[in-house]
C-alpha cells in the first residue's frame, strides 16, 4: 500500500562510520632482498612492475619495489644499511607483512578519530608532494610490530606516490588473475584475541561478524580460536587467531615462535576462477598444502551441488565450503619463506561470505602433517 509508513519502532540508522575505508590500498612486506622477492612475486604470482624507490630516487636507507595485479598492490621493502628499523624488523621476524595500508578519503581524520579512541600513533598525518599532486599518509600500530597506514590519494595522479618513479621492466610475466585482498589474518598470543577484537571495535569501529571457538577449530592434537572483524562496508576484514590448549603445539604457536611475536599469518587473494588461477600458480612453482584425496569422497555430501567439476578441484587440492548465502572455493599455500610464518590463501567466493569453517579440520590436519615434518608439532 502506498500509504504504508514505517512503524515508529523502526529506528533510523544513526550511527555514522567514523573510519570509512575504501578497501586495501597496499600490503607492504619487509624482506631480506626486495629485488629477488619482486622477481618471485612477478614470476610465481603474476604481478607486474609498477614503481621503485631507492638510492636512485633519493631514498638513502632502503629500496622498495611496487608490484600490481588488478586491484592488488604489494610493496617489497629492504634495508640497504644496518642500524635501521627495517633491518631490525627483519632480524627479529624474518620476511613478513609490516604495513596493511588502507585506502581512505581523509587520512587526517582517520588518524584523529583512531588516536583519540586509543590507537597508538605510528605516523602523524604527513603530506607527500611531487609534480603529480599529493598523497596524505598517517598510521597507527596494531598487533605485534604490524602497522595500519591510512592512505589518501584523491589528489594524486602519479604512478604510486611521491618518492617513487615508474618501474619499466622488460620482464612482464602474464597475470594469474588475482584480483584484490579478500581478508588478512593476524596471529596473536595467548588470551590476546579478545583485547585485539576490542581494539578493532573501539579504535577502528569494526564489528565482530563471526567467531570460532576451539570446538570449531581443533584436531586430535591442537586447537585455535578465531574472531573475524569487519569494517562497516565489509571491504576490509581482519580475522584474529589465538592458540588454544591442545595435546601438542598449534600452528598459531609455531607461527608466534618463529615470527618472534604476533603478526600477519595469511593474506587471502581473490580470484574469479580458482581452477585457472591455481593451475597457473602451481605451474609457476607456488606450493600448496596437500589435502588427502579422502576429503573429496564426502565433500559434496556436505556442500551439495557446485558449478565446477570435482575432478580439477581434487587434482589441485582446492577446498569447498558452503554457508547460507552460497559457497566458496579456497586453497592455502605453504609458507612463502623459510620460517613457517606468512602464507597466502587463494579464494573464489560464489555467494558465501564466510571463511571455510567446514574445511578447518581437514586443513589443519594437513598443516599439522607439515608441522610434524618440520619437527615443530
Ligand atoms: Fe583465510
Boltz pocket constraint, residues with backbone or C-beta under 6 A from the ligand:
constraints:
  - pocket:
      binder: B
      contacts: [[A, 183], [A, 185], [A, 266], [A, 268], [A, 345], [A, 355]]
      max_distance: 6.0
